[in-house]
Amino acid sequence: MKGQIALMTEPGKLQYQEYEVPDPAPGAIVARILRSNVCGSEIHIWCGHHPTKRRGGLGHETVAVIEKLGAGVSTDHAGQPVKEGDRIVATYFIHCRKCYPCQKGQFWICDNAYRYWGRQPEDDPHFHATFATHWIVHPEQTFYKVPDEVSDQAAASANCAQSQVYFGIDVAGLAYGDSIVIQGAGGLGLNAAAIAREKGAEVIVIDSVKMRLDEAKRFGAHHVIDMNAHPTVADRASAVQKLTGGRGADYGMEVTGVLDAFPKAFQLIRPGGTMISMGTVTPGKTVPYDPAYALRRGVQTITALRYNGPYLKKSMDFLAANRDKYPFDGLLDRDYGMDRIVEALDDSAARKVRRASIVMPA
């Protein structure tokens, strides 16, 4: 059986390659991709903004079905029995458990995180990224069975967007009664709003697109702030203070991917609060920043790139428990066939869609 892979030959250019689908190695899985979303990371790479990745496979936010189990694989990483035909989600990165960060318990920043995802399609076993018909889930990847009540659309977004913000919120320590201001109502921001709401926080979302602000309300935001009505950071800071008893938010989360949003976030957070940074993922770009402002206000900054593998199971449980409360299926607003990946990437880069999803042939 042969499978197909989309290969970015250089930023902005794509071709397709075909390879024999291998049998899984012991401890591995051969999975068939059901759908794979266009995440912000793909857009950065496609537009040539990544400092090192100029060629290779794309795609990582996905849901798949088991085609073949390698020797020794009978359960997922939560101990749930799995068999061929089961739907799964898996981390696109690994926890090698041997590097220095892993030895310190910092699995989310494993030195070898992209050992497989970063490989070229020519390298056996070929199916390393998920803009493809198949995917090899290696033994070091964490994977979980998708609950029956969770749709493909909802499950696909959990692999990156939901698990990452869930992890960031927990690392920051947000708790019942806290307030959080979220800059950006894209996929990350909407997932963050729902999770923070369920934790009992007061949720404020800032964006400039009315459709996104309307979505934020459906995903649990108590308040939304339209940047068109509040054009300066001083205007937005004043609005946040009015909603938080004159203090500012306990937590701020920047998920816009706009560099200038990072320094402005500190003006939205109360003295002694916490900034959660996860939107500025393009290395080498800088923005003016006044460290003394944050220092004198006692605002801590934490970062969250990727997440610890078990958060993928937490996301599955969250989706199952809240499937009728928040419109997770609607996070993906346009489907594309595998032959339209270039269109999906270009539309995403032009912000014609909120979250494009590549649906693979059955």
N, C-alpha and C positions, 0 to 999 in steps of 0.2 A: 504494500500500500504506500502510495506517495502522498506527500503533503506539500503545501505551498507556504512560502514566507515572503513578507514584504521587506525589502531591503532598501534603506536609504543609502544611495551611492554617494551623495554629498548633500549638504543642507538644501532642501527645496526640491530634491530629485529622488524619484522612487522607481524601483523595478521589482519584479517578482522572480523568485527562485523556487525550484522544485527539488525535493529530496525524498528519499525513501524514509518512511517513518520507522525508527529503530524499535527493537524490543527494549523494555526498561531494564536498567541495571538493578542489582539487588538494592532494595530500599527506595527505589525511584518509582515514578508513575509516568505513563504516557497518557496525556489528557487531550481531549478534543475541545477546542475553544468554542464556546457558545456566543459570547460577545466580549469585546474589549474596548474600553473607553479611550477617548483622547483626553489625556490629563495635561495639566499645565506643563509638566516636564517634557512631554512630547513636543509641545508647541515651541518651547525654548530650543530644543535640539533641532527641530525642523527649520526654525528660523535662523539657525547658525549662532545662537547665543551661548551654547555650551562650550567651555574652554577646551575640552579634549575630544568629545564624541562628534566626529565628523562623518562617520560611516557606521552602518550596522542595522540591526533589527530595532524596531520600535514596539511599544506597547507593554503595559504591565498591570493595568487596572482591569481585572478580568474575572469571569466565571467560566468554569469548564466542566466537562464530564469525564469520568475515568474511563479510558478505553482498555488499558492493561496495567495490572499491578505487578511491580517487581517483587522478587522473592523477599519474604519477610514483612511485607506490608499488608496488614489486616485491619488496622485501625488508623484513625486520624490522630492528631497530636493532643486531642482531648480524650482519647481512648474509645471513641465511637467506632463501631464496626463499619468498614467500608467495603464496597464491592464494585465491580465493573458496572457502569451505568449510573453511579451516584454522581451528583453534582458536587463540586468542591470549589473552594477559594484557597489560594496559596499566596504567601509572601513572594514577591518577585526578587527579593534579596535573601541573603542567608545570615545566620548567626554561626560563625565558624567554631565558636567556643574555645578557640586557641590563641587568638590575638590578644594584645594587651587590653584594649577596651572590653572585650568579652570577659577576660579574666577579672576585670574590675566590676563586672556585672552590668556594663554599659552595652548591652547587646545591640541596641538600635544604631550604634555608630561603629559596628564591626568593621575592622580594616579590610575585610574581604567580602563586604556586603554584595558587591556586584561581580563576584567571581564568575558566575554563569550568565547573568543578564547582560553583561558587557561584552560577551564573546561574539565573534562574527559568525554569521550563518554557515560559512564554509567549515567551521570547526564542528566536528562530530560531538554530540548528537544533533547538531543543527538547530533544533527548535528551542532557542533560548529566550526569545521575546514573544509577545502575544498578539501582534498583528500578523497572525499566521493561523493555519488550520489546526495545528497541534502545538503542544507545549510539553516539554520535559520538566517534571517537578522532581528536583534532585533531593537526596536524603537530608541535606542540610536546610532545605526550605521547610517552613512551617505550613501545614495545610489543615483545613477543616471541612467537614461535610456541611453542605448548605441545608438548613432546615426546610422541610417541605413547604411551609407557609411563606417562605421568603422567595420573592420573584427573582428571575435572572437579572432584571434591571437593578433592583435594590442590591443584590449580592455583588454585582460587578463593582459598584462604587465603594464597597466596604474595603476592598483590597488596598486602597490607598487613601482616598479622601477621608472616609469616616474613621478608620482606625488611627490615622495620623492625628486628627484633631482630638479624638478621644484620649489618646496617649498624652498629647500636649496639655489638655485640660487636667488630667490626673496628675501629671508631673508638677504642674503649677500649684495644685492643691485647692482648686476651686471647690467651695462647699455650699451647703444650703444657706440661703440668706445673703450670699455675696452678689455683687453686680459685675457684669462683664460687658464691655463694648467691643463689638466685632467689626473690623474694617473690611468690608467686602462680602457680598451676598452671592458669590459663586458656589460651586459644589462644596468647597471646604467650609465656607462661612455658614451655609445652610445646615450642613451636618453639625457644625459646632453649636449653632443656635438650638437645635433639637436636644443635643446631649446636655448642654448647659441648663436648658429649661427643665429637663428631667432630673437634674441634680438639685433643683430648687433655687437656681440663681435668677436674678433679674437680668433679662437679656435685652441689649440695645444693639441694633445693627445699623451700620452706615454704608450707603452706596449712592450712586448717582443715577441708576437706571430704575425707573418705576416698576417695571416687571419684576426685577430682582427684589425690590423692597416689598412688593406684594407677596412674593414667594417667602420672604423672610418671616412675615406674619404667619403664614401657613406652617412654617417650620419652628414656631414657638417664640419668636421675638415678641417681647412685651411692647417695645418701642422701636420705631425706625426713624432715622434721620436722613433726609434727602439732601445730598450735597449741593443740589441746584438751589435749594432754599437757604442753605447754610454754606456759602461759597468759600469762606476762609476757615482755617483751623481754629481761630479764635471763636468764630460763630459756632462751630461744632463743639468745641470745648464748653462753651456757655450752655449749649443745649444739653450736653451730657451732665453738667453740674446741676442743672435744674431738675433732671430726672433722678439724681442721686443725692438729694439733700444738700447740694452745694459743695460736695466733696470731690466729685470725679469718680470714675468706676474703680472697683477693687482690682479688676483685671482688664487688660486690653489684649486683643488678639489681632494680629495683622496677617490677613490672608488675601490681599489684593494682588500681590506680585508687582505692585508699583513701588519703586524704590522710595519715592518721596513720602509714602505713607508711613514708613518706619519712624523717622524722627518726629513726625507729627503725632504719632500715637502717644508719646509721653505726655503730651498736654491734655490728653483725655483721661489720664489715670490719676487717682488720688495719691497724695504723699504716702509712701509706704506700700503702694500697690505693686502689681507685677505685670510685666509685659511679656506676652507669649509671641515669639517671632517664628513664623514658618512660611511666609509668603515670598520672601526675597531669596530665590533659589539660584540666581544667576551669578556665579563668581566673577570678580574682576570689575564690577560696576560699583561706583561709590556715590555717596550723597552726603551733604554737609550734616553734621550731627554735633550737638553740644553735650558732651558727656557730663559736664558740671551740672547741667540742669537736672539730669536724672539722678546724679549723685546727691545733690542738695535736697532733692525731694524723696530720696530713699527708694526710688523705683528700681526693682530688680528686673533683670531680663533673663528669660530662659528661651532656649531654642528647641525645636522638635523636628528633626529630619528623620523620616521613617518612623518606626515604632517597634516595640518589642512584640514578637510573634503572637503571643497569647491575646493581644488586643484584637486580632482578627476574629477570634472566637467571641470576645466581648461584643464586637460589632454584630456578629451573627445573632447573638442573644438579644441585643438591643433592637435589631430590625424585626425579629420575630415577636418581641413583646410590644412593639409600637407600630406594627404594620398598618393598623387602622387609624392611627393617630396623626401620622405625618405622611405626606405624599411622596414617599421615597421613589416610587416608580417614575414620577414626573421629573426627577433630577436629570434624566437623559431626555433631551428634548428633540433629538433627531437621530434616526438610524441611517447608516450607510452600509452598502454591501462591500465586500472585500475589494472589489474592483474600483471602488470610489474612495480609497483611503486618502489620496492626494486632495480630493475635494473636501473630505472631512477635516483634514489638517488645515487647509487654507481657510475654510469657513470658521474654524475654531480660532485661528490666529487673527482673523478679521472681526472676531466677536459677533459673528452672525448667529451663532448658537451658544448656549450656555455650556452644554456637555454633549459632544457628539459621541456616538457609539457605533463601533464596527460590528455588524452581525455576520457571523461566519456561515457559510453554506452548511446545511444539515448533512 
